[in-house]
Amino acid sequence: KFLDAESTWDDRFTPLAKPLGTNIIQLPAGPTVGLLQEGKPWSQGGLQFRGYRLAKDGTPTLLYRYGKTDITDTLSPKGNGLRRRMEFSASEGKLWVRLAVANEFLSSERGAWIGDNKLTLIAPTASVRTLDGKAELIAPVELKATGNTVLEVQLSW
């Protein structure tokens, strides 16, 4: 369970639900998917939220669109953390996913990243870009003309 939303059911003006637990990791604010422009801040527009669907086990899948690309984003439990699976359906091109932001990221082995916020990500295709004193862990998504492209990342803390 990620949060208890019961307090939000009775009134339209109640505060937002708070996550369950005490060891909470904050993911980056703003859009997760965008076009990368060298030397420029992460894009703040273009990603449209299209709703969500629930699997039989209650796992949510968020639905997005970026330009003509449809995106599904599913977080599910895996071991001591989460598995994030993003699926992209579109024509050819290249998008980027911003996985995390920290002051710095250390890499203990290829594809394993540890941020200063104690978040560990296993993202084999990711790299770090530093801009204005902040490190962004970003992963390329090479879109295919036929079929879907999948990006899978493991998160633990």
C-alpha positions as CSV (number, residue, x, y, z in Angstrom):
1,K,0.0,0.0,0.0
2,F,1.3,3.4,-1.0
3,L,-1.2,5.7,0.7
4,D,-4.4,5.9,2.6
5,A,-6.8,8.1,0.6
6,E,-9.9,7.6,2.8
7,S,-9.7,11.1,4.2
8,T,-10.1,12.6,0.7
9,W,-13.4,10.8,0.0
10,D,-15.8,13.0,2.0
11,D,-14.9,16.5,1.1
12,R,-13.7,18.2,-2.1
13,F,-11.5,20.6,-0.1
14,T,-9.6,18.1,2.1
15,P,-5.8,18.1,2.1
16,L,-4.0,15.8,-0.3
17,A,-3.4,12.2,0.9
18,K,-0.1,11.5,2.5
19,P,2.0,8.4,1.7
20,L,2.1,5.6,4.2
21,G,5.3,4.9,6.0
22,T,8.2,7.0,7.2
23,N,11.0,6.3,4.7
24,I,9.6,8.3,1.7
25,I,11.5,9.1,-1.5
26,Q,10.5,12.2,-3.5
27,L,10.7,11.7,-7.3
28,P,11.4,14.7,-9.5
29,A,8.7,17.3,-9.9
30,G,7.5,18.0,-13.4
31,P,7.1,15.8,-16.5
32,T,9.0,12.5,-16.6
33,V,9.3,12.3,-20.4
34,G,10.6,14.9,-22.8
35,L,13.0,15.9,-25.5
36,L,16.5,16.6,-24.4
37,Q,18.1,19.9,-25.4
38,E,21.8,20.0,-24.5
39,G,22.6,22.7,-21.9
40,K,18.9,23.6,-21.4
41,P,16.7,22.8,-18.4
42,W,14.4,19.8,-18.5
43,S,11.3,20.5,-20.5
44,Q,8.3,21.5,-18.4
45,G,5.6,20.9,-21.0
46,G,4.3,18.5,-23.6
47,L,3.4,15.5,-21.4
48,Q,-0.4,15.0,-21.1
49,F,-1.9,12.9,-18.3
50,R,-4.6,10.6,-19.9
51,G,-5.9,8.8,-16.8
52,Y,-5.1,5.5,-15.3
53,R,-6.2,1.9,-15.1
54,L,-6.0,-0.7,-12.3
55,A,-4.9,-4.3,-12.8
56,K,-6.9,-7.1,-11.1
57,D,-4.4,-6.9,-8.2
58,G,-4.9,-3.2,-7.8
59,T,-1.6,-2.1,-9.4
60,P,-2.1,1.3,-11.1
61,T,-0.9,2.0,-14.6
62,L,-0.7,5.7,-15.4
63,L,-1.5,6.7,-19.0
64,Y,0.3,9.6,-20.8
65,R,0.8,11.1,-24.2
66,Y,3.8,13.0,-25.4
67,G,3.2,14.4,-28.9
68,K,2.0,11.3,-30.9
69,T,3.5,8.8,-28.4
70,D,1.3,6.9,-26.0
71,I,3.0,5.9,-22.8
72,T,2.0,3.6,-20.0
73,D,3.8,3.8,-16.7
74,T,3.4,1.0,-14.1
75,L,5.0,0.9,-10.6
76,S,4.8,-2.5,-8.9
77,P,6.5,-4.0,-5.9
78,K,9.7,-5.9,-6.5
79,G,11.9,-7.2,-3.6
80,N,12.7,-4.3,-1.2
81,G,11.6,-1.7,-3.7
82,L,9.7,-1.0,-6.9
83,R,9.8,-2.0,-10.5
84,R,8.9,0.8,-12.9
85,R,7.9,-0.3,-16.4
86,M,7.3,2.3,-19.1
87,E,6.0,1.3,-22.5
88,F,6.1,3.7,-25.5
89,S,4.1,3.2,-28.7
90,A,4.9,5.6,-31.5
91,S,6.6,6.1,-34.8
92,E,10.4,6.4,-34.9
93,G,12.2,9.0,-32.9
94,K,13.9,9.5,-29.6
95,L,12.6,10.6,-26.2
96,W,14.2,10.9,-22.8
97,V,13.0,9.8,-19.3
98,R,14.2,11.8,-16.3
99,L,14.4,9.1,-13.6
100,A,15.7,11.0,-10.7
101,V,17.4,14.3,-9.6
102,A,20.0,14.6,-6.9
103,N,23.1,16.7,-6.0
104,E,25.2,13.8,-7.4
105,F,24.9,10.1,-8.4
106,L,27.5,7.5,-7.8
107,S,27.8,4.3,-9.9
108,S,29.0,1.2,-8.2
109,E,28.7,-0.9,-11.3
110,R,27.4,-0.4,-14.8
111,G,23.7,0.5,-14.7
112,A,23.5,0.8,-10.9
113,W,23.1,4.4,-9.6
114,I,23.0,5.7,-6.0
115,G,21.7,9.2,-5.4
116,D,22.6,11.3,-2.4
117,N,19.0,10.9,-1.3
118,K,19.8,7.1,-0.8
119,L,17.7,6.1,-3.8
120,T,19.3,3.3,-5.7
121,L,18.2,2.8,-9.3
122,I,19.1,-0.1,-11.6
123,A,18.8,1.5,-15.1
124,P,21.3,0.0,-17.6
125,T,20.8,2.6,-20.3
126,A,20.8,5.7,-18.0
127,S,23.5,8.4,-17.8
128,V,24.0,11.5,-15.6
129,R,23.7,15.0,-16.9
130,T,24.6,17.9,-14.7
131,L,23.0,21.3,-15.1
132,D,23.0,24.3,-12.8
133,G,24.5,22.3,-9.9
134,K,22.0,19.4,-10.1
135,A,22.5,15.9,-11.4
136,E,19.7,14.4,-13.5
137,L,19.6,10.6,-14.1
138,I,18.2,10.3,-17.6
139,A,17.6,7.4,-20.0
140,P,17.1,7.5,-23.7
141,V,14.1,5.8,-25.3
142,E,14.6,4.9,-29.0
143,L,11.2,4.6,-30.5
144,K,10.5,2.0,-33.1
145,A,8.4,2.3,-36.3
146,T,6.7,-1.0,-35.4
147,G,6.0,-2.4,-32.0
148,N,6.5,-0.9,-28.6
149,T,9.6,0.2,-26.8
150,V,10.0,-0.7,-23.1
151,L,12.1,0.9,-20.4
152,E,12.4,-1.0,-17.1
153,V,14.0,0.4,-14.0
154,Q,14.3,-1.0,-10.4
155,L,14.2,1.4,-7.5
156,S,15.1,0.7,-3.9
157,W,15.9,2.8,-0.8
